[in-house]
Amino acid sequence: MFRNRLQLAGCAAAAVIVLATATPARVSPAAFERVDLAKAKAEGLVVFYTSVDVSVAERLARDFQAKYGIKVQVERTGSERVFQRIGQEMGSNLHVVDVANTSDAANFLVWKNSGWLANVNLEEIERYWPPQFRDRDATFATWRATLSPIAYNSSLVKQSDAPATWADLLQPRWKGKLVKAHPAYSGSEMTADYELMKAFGWTYLQKLGDQKVMQVQSSTEPPKVLSRGEQPVMAGGNEYVVFQLQSQGSPLVLVYPPEGTPFETSPAAVFKEAPHPNAARLFYQYLFSRETQQMLVDFGGLRSVRAGLREPSNRVPITRIRLFRDDPQGVLRTSDEMKTRYAQYFGT
């Protein structure tokens, strides 16, 4: 049932890269969600499926419990595993998940079209999220965003020798020296590979596969491989874990190629049959609060599309980085072909 996601998704508008400014949107007189705090506390639990790095998920759970006294049960795995698990549970009429977040925005098109997502209209989202980053029916919105640049360990690679473009990764010197996440596990890597394919064609991925790339599952893993010195260059992984490791003293350097850098949105949603509906809505509201969004930026190293947040001064502002276009509908159409071709190209 869930092998071909396109059959379930129907039609939805693809996102375009227009980033948030500091000017809030004008609020319509819609009836915004009002959470019953007493009922939420009585339920006492939120089950959160997510693909965000475990350090961020655990920090989020601690902060929420400290504020509201409600426990968050974090179920962290790769985006594609989250998608498969929810599909299997729904197919068996099991309702376990309250709130989900993945790095594959196409997942949410499927879940919405299947009728599984609740409508949760938050004033915070309508005020501060640009329209292209929130569902018009208020079933999901972009909770976090990340980039997938090139990175290298400066203890192993001189700046003068480091790759500066995507084409540089195909040079013979990097054969057997690259690490990359796998699109069959990682939603952000699926999106990144799709964007690279759209920019350079399938031939690029085929040639990259010929480089004998070290394969890991999650997009959170390549920066850690670099930091441990197991490989010198990252060809596919996320930016935010690089930021985290840099803050701990790792000699990692980010490279934003002039051709463009993959940009991935990562939505969140409440499920219609959530077993803890009031706690789920309170948690969803907390996800999109200013304090949580700023935590994602400061502690998590993530990007936010919310207007008006502070960016750390030691990071390149996203407005100065050329980004590839985020296209969940395109990912949805291509994901099965991507997995098939990727297995052929990379031997995994």
C-alpha positions as CSV (number, residue, x, y, z in Angstrom):
1,M,0.0,0.0,0.0
2,F,2.7,2.4,0.9
3,R,5.4,1.4,-1.5
4,N,4.3,3.8,-4.1
5,R,3.5,7.0,-2.2
6,L,2.5,8.9,-5.3
7,Q,-0.7,6.8,-5.6
8,L,-1.9,8.2,-2.2
9,A,-0.7,11.8,-2.4
10,G,-3.0,13.3,-5.0
11,C,-2.1,16.9,-6.0
12,A,-0.4,19.5,-3.8
13,A,1.5,22.6,-4.5
14,A,5.3,22.3,-4.4
15,A,7.2,24.6,-2.0
16,V,9.4,27.3,-3.4
17,I,12.4,29.0,-1.8
18,V,11.2,32.3,-0.4
19,L,12.5,32.7,3.1
20,A,10.9,34.4,6.0
21,T,11.6,38.0,6.8
22,A,11.2,39.8,10.1
23,T,7.8,41.2,9.2
24,P,4.8,39.1,10.5
25,A,2.0,38.2,8.2
26,R,-1.4,39.9,8.7
27,V,-3.6,37.6,10.8
28,S,-7.0,36.6,9.5
29,P,-10.0,36.4,11.9
30,A,-9.9,32.6,11.8
31,A,-10.8,30.6,14.9
32,F,-7.4,29.6,16.3
33,E,-6.8,26.5,18.4
34,R,-7.4,26.8,22.1
35,V,-5.8,24.0,24.1
36,D,-7.4,22.7,27.3
37,L,-4.4,22.6,29.6
38,A,-6.1,20.7,32.4
39,K,-7.1,17.9,30.0
40,A,-3.6,17.9,28.5
41,K,-2.0,17.5,31.9
42,A,-4.5,14.8,32.8
43,E,-3.5,12.8,29.7
44,G,0.1,13.2,30.9
45,L,1.9,11.9,27.8
46,V,2.8,12.8,24.2
47,V,4.1,10.1,21.8
48,F,6.4,11.9,19.4
49,Y,7.8,10.2,16.3
50,T,10.7,12.2,14.8
51,S,13.8,12.1,12.7
52,V,15.5,15.0,14.3
53,D,18.9,14.3,16.0
54,V,18.4,12.6,19.3
55,S,20.1,15.4,21.2
56,V,17.6,17.9,20.0
57,A,14.6,15.5,20.6
58,E,15.7,14.8,24.1
59,R,16.3,18.5,24.9
60,L,12.8,19.3,23.5
61,A,11.2,16.6,25.6
62,R,13.0,17.8,28.8
63,D,12.0,21.4,28.2
64,F,8.4,20.6,27.5
65,Q,8.1,18.3,30.6
66,A,9.7,21.0,32.8
67,K,7.2,23.6,31.6
68,Y,4.0,21.5,31.6
69,G,4.7,18.4,33.6
70,I,3.8,16.2,30.7
71,K,6.1,13.4,29.6
72,V,7.2,13.2,25.9
73,Q,7.9,9.7,24.7
74,V,10.4,10.2,21.9
75,E,10.5,7.6,19.1
76,R,13.5,8.7,17.0
77,T,14.5,7.0,13.8
78,G,15.1,8.0,10.1
79,S,12.3,9.6,8.1
80,E,11.6,6.7,5.9
81,R,11.3,4.4,8.9
82,V,8.9,6.8,10.6
83,F,6.8,6.8,7.4
84,Q,6.8,3.0,7.2
85,R,6.0,2.6,10.9
86,I,3.0,4.9,10.8
87,G,1.8,3.3,7.6
88,Q,1.9,-0.1,9.2
89,E,0.2,1.1,12.3
90,M,-2.6,2.7,10.4
91,G,-3.0,-0.3,8.2
92,S,-3.5,-2.4,11.4
93,N,-5.9,0.2,12.9
94,L,-3.3,1.0,15.7
95,H,-3.3,4.6,16.9
96,V,0.0,5.1,18.8
97,V,1.5,8.3,17.4
98,D,0.3,11.7,18.6
99,V,2.7,14.1,16.8
100,A,5.1,13.3,14.0
101,N,8.0,15.1,12.4
102,T,10.2,13.9,9.5
103,S,12.7,15.4,7.1
104,D,10.7,14.2,4.1
105,A,8.0,16.8,3.5
106,A,6.4,14.4,1.0
107,N,5.3,12.2,3.9
108,F,2.9,14.8,5.0
109,L,1.2,15.0,1.6
110,V,0.5,11.3,1.8
111,W,-0.8,11.5,5.4
112,K,-3.0,14.5,4.7
113,N,-4.5,12.9,1.6
114,S,-5.1,9.7,3.5
115,G,-7.2,11.7,6.0
116,W,-5.0,10.9,9.0
117,L,-4.0,14.5,10.1
118,A,-5.9,16.8,12.4
119,N,-6.6,20.4,11.6
120,V,-4.8,22.5,14.1
121,N,-5.0,26.2,13.3
122,L,-2.3,28.0,15.4
123,E,-2.1,31.8,15.6
124,E,1.7,31.6,15.9
125,I,1.9,29.8,12.5
126,E,-0.5,32.1,10.7
127,R,1.4,35.1,12.1
128,Y,5.0,34.1,11.5
129,W,5.2,31.3,8.9
130,P,5.2,32.3,5.2
131,P,2.3,30.6,3.3
132,Q,4.5,28.2,1.4
133,F,5.7,26.7,4.7
134,R,2.3,25.9,6.1
135,D,-0.5,23.8,4.8
136,R,-3.5,25.9,3.7
137,D,-5.8,23.5,5.6
138,A,-3.7,23.7,8.8
139,T,-2.8,20.0,8.9
140,F,1.0,20.5,9.0
141,A,3.7,23.2,8.9
142,T,7.5,23.4,8.6
143,W,8.8,22.9,12.1
144,R,12.4,23.0,11.1
145,A,14.6,23.2,8.1
146,T,18.1,22.2,7.3
147,L,20.7,22.4,4.5
148,S,22.9,19.6,3.1
149,P,26.2,21.2,2.2
150,I,29.6,19.7,1.6
151,A,31.8,19.6,4.7
152,Y,35.4,18.5,5.6
153,N,37.6,17.8,8.5
154,S,40.3,20.5,8.4
155,S,42.7,18.2,10.4
156,L,42.7,15.9,7.4
157,V,42.2,18.2,4.4
158,K,43.9,21.5,3.7
159,Q,41.6,24.4,2.8
160,S,43.4,24.8,-0.6
161,D,42.7,21.1,-1.4
162,A,39.1,21.0,-0.1
163,P,36.3,20.5,-2.6
164,A,34.5,23.8,-3.4
165,T,31.8,22.5,-5.9
166,W,29.7,19.4,-6.3
167,A,31.8,18.5,-9.4
168,D,34.9,18.5,-7.2
169,L,33.6,15.5,-5.3
170,L,34.1,13.5,-8.5
171,Q,37.8,14.1,-8.7
172,P,40.0,10.9,-8.4
173,R,41.6,12.2,-5.2
174,W,38.3,11.7,-3.3
175,K,37.7,8.1,-4.3
176,G,37.1,6.1,-1.2
177,K,37.3,9.2,1.0
178,L,33.7,10.4,1.0
179,V,30.8,9.7,3.4
180,K,27.2,10.1,2.7
181,A,23.7,9.3,4.2
182,H,21.3,6.9,2.4
183,P,18.1,8.2,0.8
184,A,16.2,5.0,1.6
185,Y,16.6,5.8,5.3
186,S,17.0,9.5,5.5
187,G,14.2,11.8,4.3
188,S,16.5,14.8,4.2
189,E,19.0,12.8,2.1
190,M,16.2,11.7,-0.2
191,T,15.4,15.4,-0.7
192,A,19.0,16.4,-1.1
193,D,19.7,13.7,-3.7
194,Y,16.5,14.7,-5.6
195,E,17.7,18.3,-5.7
196,L,21.2,17.3,-6.9
197,M,19.6,15.1,-9.6
198,K,17.4,17.9,-10.8
199,A,20.4,20.2,-11.0
200,F,22.9,17.9,-12.6
201,G,21.0,14.8,-13.9
202,W,21.1,11.1,-12.9
203,T,24.7,10.9,-14.4
204,Y,26.0,13.0,-11.5
205,L,24.7,10.5,-8.9
206,Q,26.0,7.6,-11.0
207,K,29.5,9.1,-11.1
208,L,29.3,9.9,-7.4
209,G,28.5,6.3,-6.8
210,D,31.6,5.3,-8.6
211,Q,33.6,7.1,-5.9
212,K,33.2,4.2,-3.5
213,V,31.4,6.4,-1.0
214,M,31.1,5.2,2.6
215,Q,27.4,4.8,3.3
216,V,25.6,5.5,6.6
217,Q,21.9,5.6,7.3
218,S,20.8,8.9,8.9
219,S,21.9,12.3,7.6
220,T,23.0,13.0,11.2
221,E,25.8,10.5,10.9
222,P,28.2,11.9,8.2
223,P,29.2,14.9,10.4
224,K,30.0,12.5,13.2
225,V,32.0,10.3,10.9
226,L,34.0,13.4,9.9
227,S,34.5,14.4,13.5
228,R,35.9,11.0,14.4
229,G,38.3,11.2,11.5
230,E,37.0,8.1,9.8
231,Q,36.5,10.0,6.5
232,P,37.8,13.4,5.5
233,V,34.9,14.8,3.3
234,M,31.0,14.7,3.6
235,A,29.2,14.3,0.3
236,G,25.7,14.0,1.8
237,G,24.6,14.9,5.4
238,N,23.1,17.7,7.3
239,E,24.4,21.1,8.3
240,Y,22.9,21.3,11.8
241,V,25.0,18.4,13.3
242,V,28.1,20.1,11.9
243,F,27.1,23.2,13.8
244,Q,26.7,21.2,17.0
245,L,30.1,19.5,16.6
246,Q,31.8,22.8,15.8
247,S,30.5,24.2,19.0
248,Q,32.2,21.3,20.8
249,G,35.5,22.0,19.1
250,S,35.5,19.7,16.2
251,P,37.6,21.0,13.2
252,L,34.8,20.7,10.7
253,V,34.4,23.2,7.9
254,L,31.2,23.8,5.8
255,V,31.2,24.5,2.1
256,Y,28.2,26.0,0.3
257,P,28.9,25.3,-3.4
258,P,28.2,28.2,-5.8
259,E,25.9,26.0,-7.9
260,G,23.5,25.7,-4.9
261,T,23.0,23.8,-1.6
262,P,20.1,21.3,-1.0
263,F,17.5,22.8,1.2
264,E,15.0,20.6,3.1
265,T,11.9,21.5,5.0
266,S,10.8,19.2,7.9
267,P,7.2,19.5,8.9
268,A,5.3,18.4,12.0
269,A,1.6,17.4,12.4
270,V,-0.9,16.1,14.9
271,F,-2.7,12.9,14.0
272,K,-6.5,12.9,13.9
273,E,-6.7,9.7,16.0
274,A,-3.9,10.7,18.5
275,P,-4.4,8.8,21.7
276,H,-3.5,11.9,23.8
277,P,-5.3,14.6,21.7
278,N,-5.1,17.5,24.2
279,A,-1.5,16.9,25.1
280,A,-0.7,16.4,21.4
281,R,-2.2,19.8,20.6
282,L,-0.3,21.5,23.5
283,F,2.9,19.9,22.3
284,Y,2.3,21.0,18.7
285,Q,1.7,24.5,19.9
286,Y,5.0,24.3,21.9
287,L,6.9,23.1,18.8
288,F,6.0,26.3,16.9
289,S,6.5,28.7,19.9
290,R,9.2,31.3,19.6
291,E,11.2,29.8,22.5
292,T,11.3,26.3,20.8
293,Q,12.1,27.8,17.4
294,Q,15.0,29.8,18.9
295,M,16.2,26.6,20.7
296,L,16.3,24.8,17.4
297,V,18.5,27.5,16.0
298,D,20.8,28.0,19.0
299,F,21.1,24.6,20.5
300,G,20.1,22.4,17.5
301,G,22.0,24.3,14.8
302,L,18.9,24.1,12.6
303,R,17.3,26.7,10.4
304,S,13.9,28.1,11.0
305,V,11.5,29.7,8.5
306,R,9.8,31.6,11.4
307,A,10.0,35.4,11.0
308,G,12.0,37.4,13.5
309,L,14.5,34.9,15.1
310,R,18.1,35.6,15.9
311,E,20.8,33.8,13.9
312,P,24.1,33.1,15.5
313,S,26.7,35.6,14.3
314,N,29.2,32.9,13.4
315,R,27.0,31.2,10.8
316,V,26.5,32.2,7.2
317,P,23.0,33.7,7.0
318,I,20.7,31.6,4.9
319,T,19.9,34.7,2.8
320,R,23.5,34.6,1.6
321,I,23.4,31.0,0.5
322,R,22.2,30.0,-2.9
323,L,19.6,27.2,-2.3
324,F,18.2,24.5,-4.5
325,R,14.4,24.5,-4.7
326,D,12.6,22.4,-2.1
327,D,10.0,20.3,-4.0
328,P,8.1,17.8,-1.9
329,Q,5.8,16.8,-4.8
330,G,8.8,16.1,-7.0
331,V,10.3,14.0,-4.3
332,L,7.1,12.1,-4.1
333,R,7.0,11.4,-7.8
334,T,10.7,10.3,-7.9
335,S,11.3,8.5,-4.6
336,D,10.8,4.9,-5.9
337,E,13.0,5.6,-8.9
338,M,15.6,7.3,-6.6
339,K,15.8,4.2,-4.4
340,T,16.2,1.9,-7.3
341,R,18.8,3.9,-9.1
342,Y,20.7,4.7,-5.9
343,A,21.0,1.0,-5.2
344,Q,22.4,0.4,-8.7
345,Y,24.8,3.4,-8.5
346,F,26.1,2.9,-5.0
347,G,25.7,-0.8,-4.6
348,T,23.6,-0.5,-1.5
